[in-house]
Amino acid sequence: MEYKPFINYESRIEQFKKGMEIGPQQFDVYWCDLPIDFRKPSQLGKRRPVIIISNNMHNKGANTVQIIPMTTSYKKEIPCHVKLNNIVGDGLVGTAMIEEFMTIPKEWLVNYIGTIGWREQRKIKEGLLIQLGFM
């Protein structure tokens, strides 16, 4: 049985283009201004794409979201690095750095880029399970 995504990505992108902002949704990708954190030297303080991983109930009611930062540079192939070949709406290619997941205020989200397709969503979920030791 083939998995069918719940969200109609094209209509989500069209809604955004028309200014009908519905807020961040799980597996959306946004540009985000991450600050420099001197306690985590591996975390770069710059604008980078991030994947929203918090559930939609949380995203609707809270002032924060859980995110996974992405990089467009090459990263070592380890289970918590998930290569993303295409983000629906933008075509952005990169690597999700699951080991760097964090909670941030919504104000840090700058611009909506697109949404991750269902195949990449499965890879992200598997990577999270591996990173947290549940798999």
Buried (B, 14 or more C-beta within 10 A) or exposed (E): EEEEBEBEBEEBBEEBEEEEEEBBBBBBBBBBEBEEEEEEEEBBEEEBBBBBBBEBEBBEEEEBBBBBBBBEEEBEEEEBBBEBEBBBBBEBEBBBBBBBBBEBEBEBBEEBBBBBBBEBBEBBBBBBEBBEEEE
